[in-house]
Amino acid sequence: MNVKNQIILALDVEEKNKAYEILDQTTEYLDTIKIGYPITLALGPSIITSIKEEYDVKIIADFKVADIDATNEKIVKTTLNYGADAIIVHGFTGDDSVLACKNMAEKLDKEIFLLTEMSHPGADKFLKPVSLDIAQMGVDLGIKNYVAPATKIDRLKKIREVVGKDSFIISPGVGFQGGNAKDTLQYSNAAIVGRSIYNASNPKKALEEIIESIKV
């Protein structure tokens, strides 16, 4: 998956008008957005279809799928059939649950992203100790796409070492959580930015500044 300007917008708003206003201002520079539970629960999964019809963007569904294999398969199938191009899945549930997601996505000619470690401080207690094992499991299963934190560059670097240079990593936590886009892109293929863009008084300008900071 290629990402324009190496920036993914996390569109974690709950109102359709606001979402569209932000997309109107930013899709000149973006071709990939991440949609999570806030907007999907507020507006229904058809918002994925609507955005795909209105804007020429790729959509990653950030549902952090984490259930038994049979349930995971249903979640992935339903989500991707609404038009999402990829879906994020947790790895701590084990290889059978992850493989169910991978197989269903491939059946639909779509992709999954395997979440190795999260960007918030609380992830250090339970996910950090096993994140490299999760990454290695992904490699063993033939997964090419991963999620790793922009807020913990040392961890991001280690995860890159495990998954290899040819894998595609996207990294949340840039901006409001403290991650820096330029530093992140030393090891990641794309930085995920949410609140620093959608809460800005001028989302377009905020995005332009982030893109410019990468070039400096």
Stockholm file with secondary structure:
# STOCKHOLM 1.0

chainA/1-216         MNVKNQIILALDVEEKNKAYEILDQTTEYLDTIKIGYPITLALGPSIITSIKEEYDVKIIADFKVADIDATNEKIVKTTLNYGADAIIVHGFTGDDSVLACKNMAEKLDKEIFLLTEMSHPGADKFLKPVSLDIAQMGVDLGIKNYVAPATKIDRLKKIREVVGKDSFIISPGVGFQGGNAKDTLQYSNAAIVGRSIYNASNPKKALEEIIESIKV
#=GR chainA/1-216 SS CCCGGGEEEECCCSCHHHHHHHHHHHTTTCSEEEECHHHHHHHCTHHHHHHHHHSCCEEEEEEEECSCHHHHHHHHHHHHHTTCSEEEEESTTCHHHHHHHHHHHHHTTCEEEEECCCSSTTHHHHTGGGHHHHHHHHHHTTCCEEECCSSCHHHHHHHHHHHCTTSEEEEEEESTTSBCHHHHTTTCSEEEECHHHHTSSSHHHHHHHHHHHHHC
#=GC SS_cons         CCCGGGEEEECCCSCHHHHHHHHHHHTTTCSEEEECHHHHHHHCTHHHHHHHHHSCCEEEEEEEECSCHHHHHHHHHHHHHTTCSEEEEESTTCHHHHHHHHHHHHHTTCEEEEECCCSSTTHHHHTGGGHHHHHHHHHHTTCCEEECCSSCHHHHHHHHHHHCTTSEEEEEEESTTSBCHHHHTTTCSEEEECHHHHTSSSHHHHHHHHHHHHHC
//
